[in-house]
Amino acid sequence: MFAEELHTDAFILLAAILFIMGVVSTKFSARLGVPSLVLFMLVGMIMGSDILGIVYFDNAALAQMVGIFALVIILFEGGLQTKWSSLRPVIMPSLSLATIGVLITSGTVAVAAKYILELGWLEAILFGAIVGSTDAAAVFAVLKGQNIKDRISTTLEAESGSNDPMAVFLTVAMIELITLPDANIFSLIGSFFIEMGLGLVVGFIAGKLAIKALNSINLDSSGLYPIFALAFALLTYGLTAFLHGSGLLAVYVLAIIIGNAEIVYRHSIFRFSEGFAWIMQILMFVILGLLVFPSELFTWDISWKSLLISAILIFIARPIAVYLSTIKMNYTHKEKIFLSWAGLKGSVPIVLATFPMLAHIEGSQLIFNVVFFVVLVSCLIQGATVTNLAEKLKLNGPQKVTPIHALELLSLGKTNKEIVGFEINSDSVLVGKKILDIPFPEGAIINVIIRKDQVVTPMGNTIIHSGDFLYLLTSKQNKPRLKQLLEEKRHEVYQEVNKSS
């Protein structure tokens, strides 16, 4: 059926089957205790030529392109969800893990690969560089919705979102040293700092421009705003890469800036990005699963070598990197154990493993197969036990509650009105107050209150309770004032009263 050419109708049918299997597998992943991304890869492997034989796929260049495109979307969605208040205290340890930590991990694994895989030193260091980084897609997927302490989860998310430049630099640098004997290591090091700097600068500028554009333009449909925001992510990556900077870092910085700003149709942008990120995650891991041939992967020679390298990576290289790169950064022993265990490998190492294949480096197929096996082991063992380990180490934070209700809104077109949602915490100044006593900005009204999954019709004498979820209609001009009122805490009011007295 797909031997020579994948016709349009057959391609659409296949895509539908793959997406349905991918979505359904997320339902079983929680019950089986297996991260969904592992099931996505298994779907690809099963559909491939070695098992069902439905699709024959060995195009490493296409897999690399899809993988990088998917990573842009995943990093964008992850950055949108990152709160600056949680990120700011962990910037230094995250950057230390993303740079020094990756170097230590890569170097330790390189020594193991040299003797276990019998590679040359340059090829062994290349292997270490490929598996040295923590994967953003895997970390975001495993930690999403889990009630792990913000400081720890944010450290991992920031590390995985910012360590791709180091992994890409090391991989490309080693490939150049292998293929171009006259390559200058010092110029390569200089280019790394230029790439990082360009990524930060372009990402910051693009983020500010995106906020201004989103809040200034009046589009006929609210559904266009998420696409507009996503277009900025793709533009940021493309422009930064064109300037020889780190496009992935730029996208992550852009997303953090947008996610922590006041933007119109915020809820729509977040939900669309989340859905699209899931689509790209399914597509990416299915394609990566198609790219591997189980008959070559699960041989005794590959299996025992990969398991040994995985053990060294998980139990030696990553812990050493965490403990050395977080010295004097106020992390407890339990927190360092968790950071060591949660250094998941995922799509980035597999995508990077296609680089040596495209450069026709000797032993590149062996490197790819072992990297894929290592990723499977990491996802199956570490990914499936992250939550349980957090509980045993007592690193759980407050339960993250996502409202199960939804409010579908019609597009407001070019009006200057917007509906915002806000959850009332126990320390809010509004708790216990009647609606008529709350000094809302002019024109701001409460449309509906969700209280313990029940809809409450707001009246003047309705009292606000802790845990209430409010949907409010306000003008775009008064939105900052409304937000300030909603976020006001009791202790802040008490301090103001003491100052005035």
ABEGO torsion letter per residue (X at the ends): XAAABBBAAAAAAAAAAAAAAAAAAAAAAAAAGBBAAAAAAAAAAAABAABAGABBBABAAAAAAAAAAAAAAAAAAAAAABBAAAAAAAAAAAAAAAAAAAAAAAAAAAAAAAAAAGBBAAAAAAAAAAAABBBAAAAAAAABGBBBBAAAAAAAAAAAAAAAAAAAAAAAAAAAAAABAABBAAAAAAAAAAAAAAAAAAAAAAAAAAAAAAAABBBABAAAAAAAAAAAAAAAAAAAAAAGBBAAAAAAAAAAAAAABBBBGAAAAAAAAAAAAAAAAAAAAAAAAAABBAAAAABAAAAAAAAAAAAAAAAAAAAAAAAAAABGAGBBAAAAAAAAAABBBBAAAAAAAAAAAAAGBBGAAAAAAAAAAAAAAAAAAAAAAAAAAAAAAGABBBBBBBBABBBBBBBAEABABBBBBBBBBAABAABGBBAAABBBBBGBBBABBBBGGBBBBBBAABBBBBGBBBBBBBBAAAAAAAAAAAABBAAAAAAAAAAAX
